[in-house]
Amino acid sequence: MYSLDSIRVVHFEVTSKCQARCPMCPRRMQGGPMMPWVTLEEITIEQFKEWFPISFIQQLDRLFMCGNLGDPIIAKDTVPIFKYLREHNPNINLQMHTNGSARDAKFWQGLAETNVVVVFGLDGLEDTHSKYRINTDFNRIIENAKTFINAGGEARWDMLVFDHNKHQTDECEELAYSLGFSKFQKKDSSRFKDGKYVVLDDTGTPIDILYPTNRSIEFIEKAETSIKEETPVITCKAKNRSELYIGANGAVTPCCWIDVEWLPPVSPERQDYMTKLGYFPNLNKQSLTEIFESQYFNEIENSWGTSCLTTCKKQCGSFDKLGAQFES
């Protein structure tokens, strides 16, 4: 699939902790109770230095912090890690995805000074944003974004579009550029089931229902069709970008979608993965060199022509022409 010395991009999850309660985030049960199998972890600057040799950092073109579970603003060493990367690779492109609803001015100024591009997840205006981004404060996010932009930082606005906020996309875009954001991007969610998504509170009681856009419905239908194909054409996004994913628990996979180590053993995605691959490479047990020497990545690619992972079919199957326009 690829070799260690060919990796140019790292998708890095610095923590699995987050203060928000987004209903479709897999760390909570539809925005309610924490999933019992999720372990709250964060990577320290010391761990980072141990896992990634300077020679590896110097070969990278890009590292971005996002992940499956957490938000980089919660980890204590987010800025120190970015500064360490910048110190040893002055030309690397650094990026962070966040809900933006935490930390003080010093934190945001530190990101700007380190030339980190920050992508803020803002899903509407003040009256609709927290319908999905529960436990976040729209006005605080805007103030943090202003602090970051005024310190010289490049900010981008990503908006998840639902039925309840689709009427605000033009107004959000106008606001973004008036505040100094460099880019505005709309995304639809593909995480709906049965045409809706029920939101729960701490006790597991339903408190709201989210509804999809027509584009979401279309994407989900195409994904389901692709999953049923025996041997779809796989155009691997991670391979094409020479990308590697590192989870907050130390998991190493080509992409965040294949990172299923944190899922319970009964989940279909994990069962499918274990049947076809059978083990989880992890930096807490092996070095990057040892993981690549294990032929793990080649086994994934070899499966595409025979027993393709369901996740590969869904995310990189031949049907997918919309890619980055969806939150999968």
QUISUL-V347273 format. One line per field, one symbol per residue. phi: phi as a letter, one per 30 degrees, with the letter a starting at -180 (. if undefined). A space follows every 50 residues. Layout:
phi->???
This chain:
phi->.acddcdbbbcbcdaccaddbeecdddbdhicedddcdcdbacddddedd dceeddedddcabbcajcbcbeddddcededddddddcbecddcbbcadi caicdedddddddcicdcccdbckcedbeddcddicceddddddddeddd djdccbcccdcbddbddcdddddddedddjddabbcbccccdbhiabdcc ceciddbabcbdddddddddddddddddddbddccdddddchcbcbddcj dbbdbddddcddddeddedddddddccjacdbddbbdeddddddiedddd ddddcbcdeedddddbddddcchddbcc
